[in-house]
Amino acid sequence: MSVPTIATVAELAGVSTATVSRALQRPDKVQPETRRRVLEAVAATGFVPNSQARNLRSRATRTVILLVRDISNPFYLEIYKGVEEAAMRAGYKVLMGDARDDDERITHYVDMVRARHADGLILMVGRFPEALKTELSRLPPIVIALETFPELVLPTVSIDNIAAARQAVEHLLELGHRRIAHITGPLPERLAVDRLAGYRSGLAAAGITADEALIVEGDFSLDAGRKAVRRLNETGTSFTALFAASDQMAFGAISELRACGLSVPGDVSVVGFDDIVLADAFVPPLTTIHQPRFDIGRQAMARMIGLLGKEPAAANLVMETRLVVRGSTAPVRQHPHPNPRTKE
């Protein structure tokens, strides 16, 4: 049987040999559908580019990409430190990529690893492109950190978002609050869905049916917190406490509550989620759910090192969270203001 060549791949994919070369070496310069046809032809023919054949064993870059939702979010800094420490000890370096909730950007970084510009990818994004789900057998080494994709069987380091969110709500209930608003993450992403489920579960355990008017969708950003409080205000929805699915949204919510003339925690108690570095320095210091971000990063990189070393797959790891009580929560007032608009 003759050895497949680049011309063989080009003929099967219905493209030129130059397009095949670009799809393999510069995948970001090729349309996704064309790239898909080329990769399918490569798989069908068993074609291996000469340079890859020569260097298949020695071409490791010793580089791993940490791909995050939003590179400007300080949440990821501690995770990066954990990844970088484990990587440095093993002789790897780490690059950080910015997904921006964009399928093309996510696919670009996956293709970078496929093209051997990096050895592996640690994913911290809320979505996985549908086009890539059709190519699961051809995915490069990937570890998932703090996200959940049930359809993907990949090494994962995560937390129990449902239990953590329930603990946040239980804290507010213990302080006497019953009208508790919730700012979710972007639905229907699994992380946001699970934290919403924990919110509902905490209320249900106290015999309280969740009021849908108290639930506002956000996107984990500072501005989403501000907009959520404005929406609650505009709809006349009363609440004495608020649980935000991220610290940044909690900060935005507190800022908007103050703009409405309300005090935190005097009029409204606020709980966040993440315990980023600013949480303790904020005024008032933010009560929040602590995620062990450094250890999460370190464990994610440890699994990547094992994956690259062809070691037996490590079991998925669920890290523990804890509630950190600070100054943004307090017992409910006996006569609370029913809505920010009534506070003069």
FENQUI-V430610 format. One record per residue. N is the residue number from 1. RES is the residue in three letters. SS is DSSP state (alpha for helix, beta for strand, coil for the rest). PSI is psi in radians with two decimals (NA if undefined). Layout:
BEGIN
N|RES|SS|PSI ; N|RES|SS|PSI
END
This chain:
BEGIN
1|MET|coil|2.32 ; 2|SER|coil|2.65 ; 3|VAL|coil|2.23 ; 4|PRO|coil|2.47 ; 5|THR|coil|3.07 ; 6|ILE|alpha|-0.52 ; 7|ALA|alpha|-0.64 ; 8|THR|alpha|-0.79 ; 9|VAL|alpha|-0.77 ; 10|ALA|alpha|-0.75 ; 11|GLU|alpha|-0.78 ; 12|LEU|alpha|-0.64 ; 13|ALA|alpha|-0.23 ; 14|GLY|coil|0.59 ; 15|VAL|coil|3.07 ; 16|SER|coil|2.84 ; 17|THR|alpha|-0.55 ; 18|ALA|alpha|-0.67 ; 19|THR|alpha|-0.69 ; 20|VAL|alpha|-0.79 ; 21|SER|alpha|-0.76 ; 22|ARG|alpha|-0.72 ; 23|ALA|alpha|-0.56 ; 24|LEU|alpha|-0.58 ; 25|GLN|alpha|-0.56 ; 26|ARG|coil|1.13 ; 27|PRO|alpha|-0.43 ; 28|ASP|alpha|-0.24 ; 29|LYS|alpha|0.09 ; 30|VAL|coil|2.48 ; 31|GLN|coil|2.49 ; 32|PRO|alpha|-0.71 ; 33|GLU|alpha|-0.71 ; 34|THR|alpha|-0.77 ; 35|ARG|alpha|-0.70 ; 36|ARG|alpha|-0.78 ; 37|ARG|alpha|-0.72 ; 38|VAL|alpha|-0.80 ; 39|LEU|alpha|-0.65 ; 40|GLU|alpha|-0.69 ; 41|ALA|alpha|-0.69 ; 42|VAL|alpha|-0.79 ; 43|ALA|alpha|-0.70 ; 44|ALA|alpha|-0.62 ; 45|THR|alpha|-0.35 ; 46|GLY|coil|0.33 ; 47|PHE|coil|2.37 ; 48|VAL|coil|2.06 ; 49|PRO|coil|2.55 ; 50|ASN|alpha|-0.78 ; 51|SER|alpha|-0.64 ; 52|GLN|alpha|-0.68 ; 53|ALA|alpha|-0.71 ; 54|ARG|alpha|-0.62 ; 55|ASN|alpha|0.22 ; 56|LEU|coil|-0.64 ; 57|ARG|coil|-0.44 ; 58|SER|coil|0.02 ; 59|ARG|coil|0.24 ; 60|ALA|coil|2.34 ; 61|THR|coil|-0.26 ; 62|ARG|coil|0.59 ; 63|THR|beta|2.38 ; 64|VAL|beta|2.47 ; 65|ILE|beta|2.24 ; 66|LEU|beta|1.90 ; 67|LEU|beta|2.06 ; 68|VAL|beta|2.87 ; 69|ARG|coil|-0.84 ; 70|ASP|coil|1.87 ; 71|ILE|coil|-0.32 ; 72|SER|coil|-0.17 ; 73|ASN|coil|2.10 ; 74|PRO|coil|-0.22 ; 75|PHE|alpha|-0.62 ; 76|TYR|alpha|-0.18 ; 77|LEU|alpha|-0.81 ; 78|GLU|alpha|-0.60 ; 79|ILE|alpha|-0.78 ; 80|TYR|alpha|-0.72 ; 81|LYS|alpha|-0.72 ; 82|GLY|alpha|-0.76 ; 83|VAL|alpha|-0.80 ; 84|GLU|alpha|-0.67 ; 85|GLU|alpha|-0.81 ; 86|ALA|alpha|-0.65 ; 87|ALA|alpha|-0.80 ; 88|MET|alpha|-0.73 ; 89|ARG|alpha|-0.50 ; 90|ALA|coil|0.08 ; 91|GLY|coil|0.39 ; 92|TYR|coil|2.79 ; 93|LYS|beta|2.80 ; 94|VAL|beta|2.29 ; 95|LEU|beta|2.59 ; 96|MET|beta|2.25 ; 97|GLY|beta|2.69 ; 98|ASP|beta|1.89 ; 99|ALA|coil|-0.62 ; 100|ARG|coil|0.52 ; 101|ASP|coil|0.67 ; 102|ASP|coil|2.06 ; 103|ASP|alpha|-0.68 ; 104|GLU|alpha|-0.68 ; 105|ARG|alpha|-0.72 ; 106|ILE|alpha|-0.81 ; 107|THR|alpha|-0.67 ; 108|HIS|alpha|-0.79 ; 109|TYR|alpha|-0.62 ; 110|VAL|alpha|-0.74 ; 111|ASP|alpha|-0.55 ; 112|MET|alpha|-0.71 ; 113|VAL|alpha|-0.71 ; 114|ARG|alpha|-0.65 ; 115|ALA|coil|0.11 ; 116|ARG|coil|0.55 ; 117|HIS|coil|-0.22 ; 118|ALA|coil|2.84 ; 119|ASP|coil|-0.48 ; 120|GLY|beta|2.98 ; 121|LEU|beta|2.17 ; 122|ILE|beta|2.04 ; 123|LEU|beta|2.22 ; 124|MET|beta|1.04 ; 125|VAL|coil|2.70 ; 126|GLY|coil|-0.07 ; 127|ARG|coil|2.71 ; 128|PHE|coil|2.05 ; 129|PRO|coil|2.37 ; 130|GLU|alpha|-0.65 ; 131|ALA|alpha|-0.61 ; 132|LEU|alpha|-0.44 ; 133|LYS|alpha|-0.34 ; 134|THR|coil|-0.04 ; 135|GLU|coil|0.56 ; 136|LEU|alpha|-0.62 ; 137|SER|alpha|-0.26 ; 138|ARG|alpha|0.21 ; 139|LEU|coil|2.51 ; 140|PRO|coil|3.11 ; 141|PRO|coil|2.12 ; 142|ILE|beta|2.40 ; 143|VAL|beta|2.40 ; 144|ILE|beta|2.32 ; 145|ALA|beta|2.13 ; 146|LEU|coil|0.18 ; 147|GLU|coil|2.92 ; 148|THR|coil|2.19 ; 149|PHE|coil|1.62 ; 150|PRO|coil|-0.50 ; 151|GLU|coil|-0.14 ; 152|LEU|coil|2.23 ; 153|VAL|coil|1.55 ; 154|LEU|coil|2.65 ; 155|PRO|beta|2.35 ; 156|THR|beta|2.41 ; 157|VAL|beta|2.15 ; 158|SER|beta|-3.09 ; 159|ILE|beta|2.97 ; 160|ASP|coil|1.62 ; 161|ASN|alpha|-0.59 ; 162|ILE|alpha|-0.86 ; 163|ALA|alpha|-0.69 ; 164|ALA|alpha|-0.77 ; 165|ALA|alpha|-0.67 ; 166|ARG|alpha|-0.67 ; 167|GLN|alpha|-0.66 ; 168|ALA|alpha|-0.77 ; 169|VAL|alpha|-0.71 ; 170|GLU|alpha|-0.66 ; 171|HIS|alpha|-0.78 ; 172|LEU|alpha|-0.65 ; 173|LEU|alpha|-0.69 ; 174|GLU|alpha|-0.45 ; 175|LEU|coil|0.05 ; 176|GLY|coil|0.03 ; 177|HIS|coil|2.45 ; 178|ARG|coil|-0.53 ; 179|ARG|coil|1.54 ; 180|ILE|beta|2.03 ; 181|ALA|beta|2.73 ; 182|HIS|beta|2.24 ; 183|ILE|beta|1.98 ; 184|THR|beta|2.99 ; 185|GLY|coil|-3.03 ; 186|PRO|coil|2.00 ; 187|LEU|coil|2.55 ; 188|PRO|coil|0.62 ; 189|GLU|coil|2.48 ; 190|ARG|alpha|-0.70 ; 191|LEU|alpha|-0.79 ; 192|ALA|alpha|-0.70 ; 193|VAL|alpha|-0.75 ; 194|ASP|alpha|-0.71 ; 195|ARG|alpha|-0.61 ; 196|LEU|alpha|-0.70 ; 197|ALA|alpha|-0.68 ; 198|GLY|alpha|-0.68 ; 199|TYR|alpha|-0.86 ; 200|ARG|alpha|-0.71 ; 201|SER|alpha|-0.73 ; 202|GLY|alpha|-0.74 ; 203|LEU|alpha|-0.78 ; 204|ALA|alpha|-0.67 ; 205|ALA|alpha|-0.42 ; 206|ALA|coil|0.15 ; 207|GLY|coil|0.40 ; 208|ILE|coil|2.21 ; 209|THR|coil|2.25 ; 210|ALA|coil|2.30 ; 211|ASP|coil|2.00 ; 212|GLU|alpha|-0.44 ; 213|ALA|alpha|-0.33 ; 214|LEU|alpha|-0.07 ; 215|ILE|beta|2.11 ; 216|VAL|beta|2.29 ; 217|GLU|beta|2.40 ; 218|GLY|coil|-2.88 ; 219|ASP|coil|0.40 ; 220|PHE|coil|0.01 ; 221|SER|coil|2.83 ; 222|LEU|alpha|-0.80 ; 223|ASP|alpha|-0.56 ; 224|ALA|alpha|-0.62 ; 225|GLY|alpha|-0.75 ; 226|ARG|alpha|-0.82 ; 227|LYS|alpha|-0.62 ; 228|ALA|alpha|-0.76 ; 229|VAL|alpha|-0.68 ; 230|ARG|alpha|-0.72 ; 231|ARG|alpha|-0.78 ; 232|LEU|alpha|-0.69 ; 233|ASN|alpha|-0.85 ; 234|GLU|alpha|-0.55 ; 235|THR|coil|0.01 ; 236|GLY|coil|0.46 ; 237|THR|coil|2.12 ; 238|SER|coil|2.53 ; 239|PHE|coil|2.62 ; 240|THR|coil|-0.14 ; 241|ALA|beta|2.79 ; 242|LEU|beta|2.31 ; 243|PHE|beta|2.04 ; 244|ALA|beta|2.46 ; 245|ALA|coil|0.09 ; 246|SER|coil|2.72 ; 247|ASP|alpha|-0.68 ; 248|GLN|alpha|-0.71 ; 249|MET|alpha|-0.61 ; 250|ALA|alpha|-0.74 ; 251|PHE|alpha|-0.78 ; 252|GLY|alpha|-0.68 ; 253|ALA|alpha|-0.76 ; 254|ILE|alpha|-0.72 ; 255|SER|alpha|-0.76 ; 256|GLU|alpha|-0.63 ; 257|LEU|alpha|-0.74 ; 258|ARG|alpha|-0.68 ; 259|ALA|alpha|-0.45 ; 260|CYS|coil|-0.04 ; 261|GLY|coil|0.23 ; 262|LEU|coil|2.61 ; 263|SER|coil|2.63 ; 264|VAL|coil|2.07 ; 265|PRO|coil|0.19 ; 266|GLY|coil|-0.82 ; 267|ASP|coil|-0.68 ; 268|VAL|coil|2.25 ; 269|SER|beta|2.51 ; 270|VAL|beta|2.34 ; 271|VAL|beta|2.37 ; 272|GLY|beta|-2.87 ; 273|PHE|beta|2.11 ; 274|ASP|beta|-0.76 ; 275|ASP|coil|0.96 ; 276|ILE|coil|2.97 ; 277|VAL|coil|-0.51 ; 278|LEU|coil|-0.23 ; 279|ALA|coil|-0.70 ; 280|ASP|coil|-0.41 ; 281|ALA|coil|-0.21 ; 282|PHE|coil|2.77 ; 283|VAL|coil|1.99 ; 284|PRO|coil|2.75 ; 285|PRO|coil|2.39 ; 286|LEU|coil|2.20 ; 287|THR|beta|2.31 ; 288|THR|beta|2.97 ; 289|ILE|beta|2.13 ; 290|HIS|beta|2.22 ; 291|GLN|beta|2.33 ; 292|PRO|coil|1.29 ; 293|ARG|alpha|-0.70 ; 294|PHE|alpha|-0.82 ; 295|ASP|alpha|-0.58 ; 296|ILE|alpha|-0.80 ; 297|GLY|alpha|-0.76 ; 298|ARG|alpha|-0.75 ; 299|GLN|alpha|-0.63 ; 300|ALA|alpha|-0.74 ; 301|MET|alpha|-0.62 ; 302|ALA|alpha|-0.69 ; 303|ARG|alpha|-0.60 ; 304|MET|alpha|-0.74 ; 305|ILE|alpha|-0.74 ; 306|GLY|alpha|-0.70 ; 307|LEU|alpha|-0.78 ; 308|LEU|alpha|-0.48 ; 309|GLY|coil|0.14 ; 310|LYS|coil|0.50 ; 311|GLU|coil|2.79 ; 312|PRO|coil|2.45 ; 313|ALA|coil|2.25 ; 314|ALA|coil|2.62 ; 315|ALA|coil|2.57 ; 316|ASN|coil|2.52 ; 317|LEU|beta|2.27 ; 318|VAL|beta|1.97 ; 319|MET|beta|2.64 ; 320|GLU|coil|2.51 ; 321|THR|beta|2.97 ; 322|ARG|beta|2.64 ; 323|LEU|beta|2.27 ; 324|VAL|beta|1.95 ; 325|VAL|coil|2.15 ; 326|ARG|coil|-2.58 ; 327|GLY|coil|0.08 ; 328|SER|coil|0.03 ; 329|THR|coil|2.57 ; 330|ALA|coil|2.86 ; 331|PRO|coil|2.57 ; 332|VAL|coil|2.51 ; 333|ARG|coil|2.63 ; 334|GLN|coil|-0.58 ; 335|HIS|coil|1.28 ; 336|PRO|coil|2.72 ; 337|HIS|coil|2.24 ; 338|PRO|coil|-0.42 ; 339|ASN|coil|2.53 ; 340|PRO|alpha|-0.51 ; 341|ARG|alpha|-0.34 ; 342|THR|alpha|-0.12 ; 343|LYS|coil|2.01 ; 344|GLU|coil|NA
END
